[in-house]
Amino acid sequence: MTMMQSLDEKEWKRIPINSVFVIGHGFYNKKPPMSSEGEVPFIGASGINNGVTGFCTMQAVEDNSKVGYGPNEPIERKLFDKGSICVVNNGSAIGYSYYQPKQFTCTHDVNPLTLRDHEMNEDEALFLSQMIRKQGVCFIYARKWRPSRMVRSQFLLPVDDDGKPDYGYMAQYASEMRGGYAHAV
Protein backbone atom coordinates (compact mmCIF):
# COMPACT_ATOMS: atom_id res chain seq x y z
CA MET A 1 0.00 0.00 0.00
CA THR A 2 1.15 3.49 -0.83
CA MET A 3 0.94 6.09 1.92
CA MET A 4 -0.51 9.39 0.84
CA GLN A 5 1.70 12.44 1.34
CA SER A 6 0.54 14.76 4.08
CA LEU A 7 -0.55 18.26 3.14
CA ASP A 8 2.73 19.77 4.32
CA GLU A 9 4.80 17.23 2.34
CA LYS A 10 2.89 17.81 -0.88
CA GLU A 11 4.09 20.47 -3.35
CA TRP A 12 1.67 23.41 -3.62
CA LYS A 13 1.43 26.16 -6.21
CA ARG A 14 -0.49 29.43 -6.51
CA ILE A 15 -2.77 29.01 -9.55
CA PRO A 16 -5.21 31.46 -11.19
CA ILE A 17 -8.78 30.30 -10.48
CA ASN A 18 -9.78 30.96 -14.09
CA SER A 19 -7.09 28.61 -15.39
CA VAL A 20 -8.71 25.76 -13.45
CA PHE A 21 -12.40 26.75 -13.73
CA VAL A 22 -14.79 28.24 -16.23
CA ILE A 23 -16.31 31.03 -14.12
CA GLY A 24 -20.00 31.44 -14.81
CA HIS A 25 -22.41 34.23 -14.03
CA GLY A 26 -25.45 33.50 -11.87
CA PHE A 27 -28.72 34.56 -13.44
CA TYR A 28 -31.53 35.87 -11.27
CA ASN A 29 -31.74 39.31 -9.65
CA LYS A 30 -35.22 38.32 -8.43
CA LYS A 31 -35.77 34.76 -7.26
CA PRO A 32 -38.35 32.82 -9.31
CA PRO A 33 -41.37 31.42 -7.44
CA MET A 34 -40.52 28.45 -5.21
CA SER A 35 -42.78 25.41 -5.12
CA SER A 36 -43.29 22.32 -2.99
CA GLU A 37 -43.36 20.41 -6.31
CA GLY A 38 -40.10 22.01 -7.44
CA GLU A 39 -37.16 19.79 -8.36
CA VAL A 40 -34.69 22.45 -9.52
CA PRO A 41 -32.53 23.71 -6.62
CA PHE A 42 -32.26 27.49 -6.39
CA ILE A 43 -28.83 28.48 -5.09
CA GLY A 44 -28.67 31.80 -3.28
CA ALA A 45 -26.07 33.82 -1.37
CA SER A 46 -26.41 31.59 1.66
CA GLY A 47 -23.89 30.20 4.12
CA ILE A 48 -26.06 27.15 4.92
CA ASN A 49 -27.87 24.22 3.29
CA ASN A 50 -25.34 23.84 0.47
CA GLY A 51 -26.52 27.25 -0.75
CA VAL A 52 -30.00 25.87 -1.56
CA THR A 53 -32.62 28.43 -0.58
CA GLY A 54 -35.56 26.65 -2.21
CA PHE A 55 -36.75 24.59 -5.16
CA CYS A 56 -38.61 25.71 -8.26
CA THR A 57 -40.28 23.93 -11.11
CA MET A 58 -38.69 23.83 -14.55
CA GLN A 59 -41.69 25.83 -15.77
CA ALA A 60 -40.95 28.60 -13.25
CA VAL A 61 -37.33 28.69 -14.44
CA GLU A 62 -38.51 28.95 -18.06
CA ASP A 63 -41.17 31.58 -17.37
CA ASN A 64 -39.28 33.99 -15.13
CA SER A 65 -36.94 36.70 -16.31
CA LYS A 66 -33.84 38.05 -14.58
CA VAL A 67 -35.80 40.76 -12.73
CA GLY A 68 -39.18 39.00 -12.50
CA TYR A 69 -40.88 40.85 -15.36
CA GLY A 70 -40.09 42.05 -18.87
CA PRO A 71 -38.02 40.33 -21.56
CA ASN A 72 -37.04 36.75 -20.90
CA GLU A 73 -33.90 34.84 -21.90
CA PRO A 74 -33.32 31.27 -23.09
CA ILE A 75 -33.44 28.60 -20.41
CA GLU A 76 -29.84 27.64 -21.21
CA ARG A 77 -28.72 30.91 -19.56
CA LYS A 78 -30.68 30.09 -16.41
CA LEU A 79 -29.63 26.48 -15.77
CA PHE A 80 -26.19 25.29 -14.70
CA ASP A 81 -24.59 21.85 -14.92
CA LYS A 82 -24.54 19.34 -12.11
CA GLY A 83 -21.04 18.75 -10.83
CA SER A 84 -20.34 22.48 -10.44
CA ILE A 85 -19.13 24.47 -7.46
CA CYS A 86 -21.15 27.55 -6.52
CA VAL A 87 -19.30 30.42 -4.85
CA VAL A 88 -21.19 33.16 -3.02
CA ASN A 89 -19.94 36.52 -4.32
CA ASN A 90 -22.00 38.95 -2.21
CA GLY A 91 -23.40 39.44 1.28
CA SER A 92 -22.30 37.98 4.60
CA ALA A 93 -21.49 34.55 3.08
CA ILE A 94 -18.90 35.78 0.51
CA GLY A 95 -16.49 33.00 -0.35
CA TYR A 96 -18.69 30.14 0.81
CA SER A 97 -18.52 27.47 -1.85
CA TYR A 98 -20.57 24.36 -2.38
CA TYR A 99 -20.59 21.36 -4.69
CA GLN A 100 -23.86 20.99 -6.59
CA PRO A 101 -24.65 17.35 -7.46
CA LYS A 102 -27.78 18.27 -9.48
CA GLN A 103 -28.56 20.70 -12.28
CA PHE A 104 -29.55 24.01 -10.66
CA THR A 105 -30.41 27.67 -11.16
CA CYS A 106 -29.03 30.53 -9.09
CA THR A 107 -28.96 34.18 -8.18
CA HIS A 108 -26.46 36.63 -9.66
CA ASP A 109 -24.90 36.64 -6.16
CA VAL A 110 -23.39 33.23 -6.96
CA ASN A 111 -20.58 32.32 -9.38
CA PRO A 112 -21.07 28.79 -10.79
CA LEU A 113 -17.69 27.13 -11.51
CA THR A 114 -16.97 24.09 -13.70
CA LEU A 115 -13.57 22.48 -14.19
CA ARG A 116 -11.92 23.25 -17.52
CA ASP A 117 -10.21 19.91 -18.11
CA HIS A 118 -12.50 17.19 -16.78
CA GLU A 119 -15.76 16.45 -15.00
CA MET A 120 -15.38 17.08 -11.29
CA ASN A 121 -16.25 14.36 -8.80
CA GLU A 122 -17.59 15.07 -5.34
CA ASP A 123 -14.31 14.45 -3.51
CA GLU A 124 -12.38 16.79 -5.82
CA ALA A 125 -15.12 19.38 -5.38
CA LEU A 126 -15.02 19.15 -1.58
CA PHE A 127 -11.26 19.76 -1.58
CA LEU A 128 -11.45 22.58 -4.16
CA SER A 129 -14.33 24.22 -2.28
CA GLN A 130 -12.18 24.50 0.83
CA MET A 131 -9.32 26.07 -1.13
CA ILE A 132 -11.76 28.56 -2.69
CA ARG A 133 -13.15 29.43 0.75
CA LYS A 134 -9.65 30.21 1.98
CA GLN A 135 -9.28 32.77 -0.85
CA GLY A 136 -12.76 34.15 -0.21
CA VAL A 137 -11.69 35.70 3.08
CA CYS A 138 -10.06 38.46 0.99
CA PHE A 139 -13.50 39.74 0.03
CA ILE A 140 -16.18 41.48 2.06
CA TYR A 141 -19.65 42.88 1.43
CA ALA A 142 -18.28 46.17 0.08
CA ARG A 143 -15.75 44.30 -2.10
CA LYS A 144 -17.84 41.70 -3.87
CA TRP A 145 -16.24 38.63 -5.47
CA ARG A 146 -18.10 38.94 -8.77
CA PRO A 147 -16.79 37.06 -11.84
CA SER A 148 -14.82 40.14 -12.99
CA ARG A 149 -12.74 39.97 -9.77
CA MET A 150 -12.67 36.19 -9.58
CA VAL A 151 -10.90 35.89 -12.95
CA ARG A 152 -7.97 37.77 -11.36
CA SER A 153 -7.97 35.66 -8.17
CA GLN A 154 -5.53 32.88 -7.39
CA PHE A 155 -5.59 30.02 -4.94
CA LEU A 156 -3.18 27.41 -3.62
CA LEU A 157 -3.52 23.85 -4.88
CA PRO A 158 -1.46 20.68 -4.54
CA VAL A 159 0.29 19.93 -7.83
CA ASP A 160 1.71 16.88 -9.56
CA ASP A 161 5.26 16.49 -10.91
CA ASP A 162 4.32 18.59 -13.98
CA GLY A 163 3.07 21.50 -11.83
CA LYS A 164 -0.58 20.81 -12.76
CA PRO A 165 -3.39 20.51 -10.18
CA ASP A 166 -3.23 17.02 -8.67
CA TYR A 167 -6.93 16.09 -8.72
CA GLY A 168 -6.20 12.49 -7.74
CA TYR A 169 -4.47 13.65 -4.55
CA MET A 170 -7.30 16.09 -3.80
CA ALA A 171 -9.95 13.38 -4.20
CA GLN A 172 -7.97 10.88 -2.12
CA TYR A 173 -7.36 13.40 0.65
CA ALA A 174 -11.03 14.48 0.82
CA SER A 175 -12.16 10.86 0.80
CA GLU A 176 -9.80 9.98 3.64
CA MET A 177 -10.98 12.96 5.67
CA ARG A 178 -14.55 11.71 5.27
CA GLY A 179 -13.42 8.21 6.25
CA GLY A 180 -14.36 6.61 2.94
CA TYR A 181 -11.08 5.86 1.22
CA ALA A 182 -10.20 2.28 0.42
CA HIS A 183 -6.41 2.26 0.12
CA ALA A 184 -5.11 1.48 -3.35
CA VAL A 185 -2.65 -1.37 -3.78
SVG drawing of the C-alpha trace seen along z (x, -y; Angstrom):
<svg xmlns="http://www.w3.org/2000/svg" viewBox="-46 -49 54 53">
<polyline fill="none" stroke="black" stroke-width="0.4" points="0.0,0.0 1.2,-3.5 0.9,-6.1 -0.5,-9.4 1.7,-12.4 0.5,-14.8 -0.6,-18.3 2.7,-19.8 4.8,-17.2 2.9,-17.8 4.1,-20.5 1.7,-23.4 1.4,-26.2 -0.5,-29.4 -2.8,-29.0 -5.2,-31.5 -8.8,-30.3 -9.8,-31.0 -7.1,-28.6 -8.7,-25.8 -12.4,-26.7 -14.8,-28.2 -16.3,-31.0 -20.0,-31.4 -22.4,-34.2 -25.4,-33.5 -28.7,-34.6 -31.5,-35.9 -31.7,-39.3 -35.2,-38.3 -35.8,-34.8 -38.4,-32.8 -41.4,-31.4 -40.5,-28.4 -42.8,-25.4 -43.3,-22.3 -43.4,-20.4 -40.1,-22.0 -37.2,-19.8 -34.7,-22.4 -32.5,-23.7 -32.3,-27.5 -28.8,-28.5 -28.7,-31.8 -26.1,-33.8 -26.4,-31.6 -23.9,-30.2 -26.1,-27.1 -27.9,-24.2 -25.3,-23.8 -26.5,-27.2 -30.0,-25.9 -32.6,-28.4 -35.6,-26.7 -36.8,-24.6 -38.6,-25.7 -40.3,-23.9 -38.7,-23.8 -41.7,-25.8 -40.9,-28.6 -37.3,-28.7 -38.5,-28.9 -41.2,-31.6 -39.3,-34.0 -36.9,-36.7 -33.8,-38.0 -35.8,-40.8 -39.2,-39.0 -40.9,-40.8 -40.1,-42.1 -38.0,-40.3 -37.0,-36.8 -33.9,-34.8 -33.3,-31.3 -33.4,-28.6 -29.8,-27.6 -28.7,-30.9 -30.7,-30.1 -29.6,-26.5 -26.2,-25.3 -24.6,-21.8 -24.5,-19.3 -21.0,-18.8 -20.3,-22.5 -19.1,-24.5 -21.1,-27.5 -19.3,-30.4 -21.2,-33.2 -19.9,-36.5 -22.0,-38.9 -23.4,-39.4 -22.3,-38.0 -21.5,-34.6 -18.9,-35.8 -16.5,-33.0 -18.7,-30.1 -18.5,-27.5 -20.6,-24.4 -20.6,-21.4 -23.9,-21.0 -24.6,-17.4 -27.8,-18.3 -28.6,-20.7 -29.6,-24.0 -30.4,-27.7 -29.0,-30.5 -29.0,-34.2 -26.5,-36.6 -24.9,-36.6 -23.4,-33.2 -20.6,-32.3 -21.1,-28.8 -17.7,-27.1 -17.0,-24.1 -13.6,-22.5 -11.9,-23.2 -10.2,-19.9 -12.5,-17.2 -15.8,-16.4 -15.4,-17.1 -16.3,-14.4 -17.6,-15.1 -14.3,-14.4 -12.4,-16.8 -15.1,-19.4 -15.0,-19.1 -11.3,-19.8 -11.5,-22.6 -14.3,-24.2 -12.2,-24.5 -9.3,-26.1 -11.8,-28.6 -13.2,-29.4 -9.6,-30.2 -9.3,-32.8 -12.8,-34.1 -11.7,-35.7 -10.1,-38.5 -13.5,-39.7 -16.2,-41.5 -19.6,-42.9 -18.3,-46.2 -15.7,-44.3 -17.8,-41.7 -16.2,-38.6 -18.1,-38.9 -16.8,-37.1 -14.8,-40.1 -12.7,-40.0 -12.7,-36.2 -10.9,-35.9 -8.0,-37.8 -8.0,-35.7 -5.5,-32.9 -5.6,-30.0 -3.2,-27.4 -3.5,-23.9 -1.5,-20.7 0.3,-19.9 1.7,-16.9 5.3,-16.5 4.3,-18.6 3.1,-21.5 -0.6,-20.8 -3.4,-20.5 -3.2,-17.0 -6.9,-16.1 -6.2,-12.5 -4.5,-13.7 -7.3,-16.1 -9.9,-13.4 -8.0,-10.9 -7.4,-13.4 -11.0,-14.5 -12.2,-10.9 -9.8,-10.0 -11.0,-13.0 -14.6,-11.7 -13.4,-8.2 -14.4,-6.6 -11.1,-5.9 -10.2,-2.3 -6.4,-2.3 -5.1,-1.5 -2.6,1.4"/>
</svg>
